[in-house]
Amino acid sequence: MFKYFKDSYNELVHKVSWPSFPQLQSSAVVVMVASFIFAVVVLAMDLSFENVMAAIYKGLANLGR
């Protein structure tokens, strides 16, 4: 078990290429923008579905009168 952790540490320190801070910042911006766009799309779908369902329920309520 100790060898596993030693090898893992060695690989993370010496073999993995870590991104630079500017690369991390640009990636974070991309993720935030994509998340915002996705949230807006989900909001639009939710509002349109709510309006469609309200129209359907209103139409079904008028049929019963």
C-alpha positions as CSV (number, residue, x, y, z in Angstrom):
1,M,0.0,0.0,0.0
2,F,2.9,2.4,0.8
3,K,4.4,1.7,-2.6
4,Y,1.2,2.6,-4.3
5,F,1.0,6.0,-2.6
6,K,4.7,6.6,-3.3
7,D,4.3,5.8,-7.0
8,S,1.1,7.9,-7.2
9,Y,2.9,10.8,-5.7
10,N,5.9,10.4,-8.0
11,E,3.6,10.3,-11.0
12,L,1.7,13.4,-10.0
13,V,4.8,15.4,-9.2
14,H,7.1,14.3,-12.1
15,K,5.0,13.0,-15.0
16,V,1.8,15.0,-15.0
17,S,1.8,18.3,-16.9
18,W,-0.2,20.8,-14.9
19,P,-1.9,23.8,-16.7
20,S,-0.6,27.3,-16.0
21,F,-2.6,29.8,-14.1
22,P,-3.7,31.7,-17.2
23,Q,-4.9,28.4,-18.8
24,L,-6.9,27.7,-15.6
25,Q,-8.5,31.1,-15.7
26,S,-9.5,30.8,-19.4
27,S,-10.9,27.3,-18.7
28,A,-12.9,28.7,-15.8
29,V,-14.3,31.5,-17.9
30,V,-15.4,29.0,-20.6
31,V,-17.1,26.8,-18.0
32,M,-18.9,29.8,-16.4
33,V,-20.1,31.0,-19.8
34,A,-21.3,27.6,-20.9
35,S,-23.0,27.1,-17.6
36,F,-24.8,30.4,-17.9
37,I,-25.9,29.6,-21.5
38,F,-27.1,26.2,-20.4
39,A,-29.1,27.8,-17.5
40,V,-30.7,30.3,-19.9
41,V,-31.7,27.5,-22.3
42,V,-33.2,25.4,-19.4
43,L,-35.1,28.5,-18.2
44,A,-36.5,29.2,-21.6
45,M,-37.6,25.6,-22.0
46,D,-39.2,25.7,-18.5
47,L,-41.1,28.9,-19.2
48,S,-42.3,27.7,-22.6
49,F,-43.4,24.3,-21.2
50,E,-45.2,26.2,-18.4
51,N,-47.1,28.3,-20.9
52,V,-48.0,25.4,-23.1
53,M,-49.3,23.4,-20.1
54,A,-51.3,26.4,-18.9
55,A,-52.9,26.7,-22.3
56,I,-53.7,23.0,-22.4
57,Y,-55.3,23.1,-18.9
58,K,-57.2,26.3,-19.8
59,G,-58.5,24.6,-23.0
60,L,-59.5,21.4,-21.1
61,A,-61.2,23.5,-18.4
62,N,-63.3,25.2,-21.1
63,L,-64.4,21.9,-22.6
64,G,-66.0,20.9,-19.3
65,R,-68.3,24.0,-19.3
